[in-house]
Amino acid sequence: MGNHSKLGDEAVCLLLHNLVPGGSARQWVNLLGDHVQHGGRATIVAPWGPLGETAEDAGIKVVHHGWHERTPHGCDGVWPILAEHDVAVVHWDHRVMHAFEPALATCGRAALTVHQAPQALSRWFGPEAVTSARVPLEQAVSARRATVLVRGEWHRERIASAFDLPESQLRLLPASIPLPSAPAHPASAEPAEVLALTRLSAEKAAIVQLAAELVRARLDSGQECHLTIAGDGPWRDGALALCESRLPARSWRLEPAPTDPLNRLAAADLVVTQGLTTLEAAALERRVVVARPLDDNRAAGVVLSPAGYDAAAGDPFGRPPLSDDPRQLWREILALNNRDLRRLRRLVARRNSLTETSSALSAALRSTLQPAGKGSRPACQGPGG
């Protein structure tokens, strides 16, 4: 194994739900790219997606496999690929999660990585998906050479409670980003643009909803303000309809997803967002409002501050105090000063940088090195071996 590998495993194989430019896939491309850069080896097995090229550019081998095409136990071509690796990481997502048991049997060591809330599976795939999702979690908790990874303390509590699992068996793998360079100029103390940088899909509607209400409130107060929605996706018509119904004609615009998201964030003064983009905007010392849905048509949010960092940004599943009053949110936005924004950047570096998460993942994977108990399957054995 490579002596310089941060993860402590030369060969890591990730079974991923997709390679769409979302938070969880992007984080894993960053983590495994860092692993390769430090002398390790990594493979991602996933359906084709735009992040595949990014992964390959980072030195990660990408094997395109559509998990929807057949059951994991029929994926004969996947297991020989897994057998060439020291450890498997399996995404806890619809269908692919059920590859966990054969992946553990093939590699001898495995991690199940959870990036969702239990209710998300129910909302997207129905209650039966939650029932079947229990199986790989229980397998990972009970296996001696396996572990379960969750995003933070609040996330751990929710997963443990929903599936009656011991919290001590769920290890933390925080959300993380590569820390960008410090911004070339400070954010304006009086933001004139509200930037909603998001994938345009129904589950992200709260970002656009809240951003529109912030602009509406600012205009109602007599201040100059406009909304920019930067993103692509199937909910584009929904975003257009929302802006047309809530804002004056020349106070908003849609632009394509940026080719360089960090540069777009750095050019903004106020960002409304969720997930990893929250960390990126904070690391660039921009003012950030984290949006959460109240229902299908209404959103609330919390202004990211140093005091509220852990609940609003450090753990994507935290429970910060929310407000649906845009006037109150503006008061909190304008109360932030440059010193606060610099403190937020330091918090990202200390708690949610790629360096910190690589260390956490290394510790989690080392924990699977304990001797297998009597009756455990040997490493590098296929699921039918």
Secondary structure, 3 states (H helix, E strand, C coil): CCCCCCCCCCEEEEECCCCCCCHHHHHHHHHHHHHHHCCCEEEEEECCCCHHHHHHHCCCEEEECCHHHCCHHHCCCHHHHHCCCCEEEEECCCCHHHHHHHHHHHHCCEEEECCCCHHHHHHHHCHHHHHHHHHHHHHHHHCCCEEEEECCHHHHHHHHHHHCCCHHHEEECCCCECCCCCCCCCCCCCCCEEEEECCCCHHHHHHHHHHHHHHHHHHHCCCCCEEEEECCCCCHHHHHHHHHHHCCHHHEEEECCCCCHHHHHHCCCEEEECCHHHHHHHHCCCEEEEEEECCCCCEEEEECCCCCHHHHHHCCCCCCCCECCHHHHHHHHHHCCHHHHHHHHHHHHHHCEHHHHHHHHHHHHHHHHCCCCCCCCCCCCCCCC
